[in-house]
C-alpha cells in the first residue's frame, strides 16, 4: 500500500472513506484496547457537524482519504482520542503515517493563511491548484515546505552518529539540518556537519527523500565520506557524537524514518561478514 496525494478530485462519499481529522495539531483516532485505527465515515457521528476545511486529499491503495480540522475544545465522541504524529508513527502502516502527516500540514497551512499577510483580507481557496489567494492583492499562498538535509557520514567501517537532549527519545541518529536561503544542498551538508561536530565530508551522494511533517519539512537524504577533523560536539544542537560500527550501534531511530533507512543502509553495506 502507498499514499498518493491528490487535489480537487470529486469523490462520492462512502462508508469506507478514511478521515484524517486534526485537532490542535494531533490526529483523532479510534482506540480499541491497544489498537489505533484511522476514522472511517461512520466513526464521525456528531463530530461531522463541527468539521472545518473538509476535503479529499488523496488515496491509500485506492481508498479515498479526506482531511478536516476540528476546532479546539470540541468534544470527542466515545471511543475516540487524540494522538500526536510521533505517537502513531510506529503503530500504524507507513502509508497511513504519511497521509496523516500530509493532512496535518495542510490543516496547519489553512489555519495560518486564512488572511493575506500583505493586506489582511481573508483569502479564498483556489480551484485550479492547491493554493489560497488574496482576492485584493492577487497573491497566492502555497503550502509551505522547508527543505532539510540528513546525511550518513562513513569513515572506513564506522558511522557518525550523534545525540541531543532535544530528541524526544533517547536515541542516536545521523546528522541533519535546514537549508538556508541562498545555499545549495551540498553547501548545507558541509556546513551542518562541520558546525555540529567539527568534521569535514567528501563524496556526497543522494540517497532518497521523505516528507517529514514536523512541522513541514522535506527531508533530503545523502551519504558521504569522512574527509578530516576531530569530533567536537557543538553543545547546542549536539550533546555527544561518535563513530559506531554496524555491530555496535546504540539505540537508533525506527525504520519508518529516513534516518532509520540511512542507518539500515550502513548496516547492510558495512556489517562484518561471517
Protein Blocks (a to p, Z undefined) as FASTA:
>chain_A
ZZdddehiacdddfkbccdddeehiacdddehjbccdddfklnmmmmmmpghiacfbdee
hiacddddddehiacdehiacddfklmmmmccfklmmmmmmmmmmmmmmmmmmpcfklop
acdddfkbccdddfklopacdddddddddddddehjaccddddfkbmbdcddddddddde
hiafklmmmmmmmmmnopacehiacfbdcddfbfbbccdddddddfbdcdddehlmpmbd
cdddfklcccdddfkbmklmmmmmmmmmmpccZZ
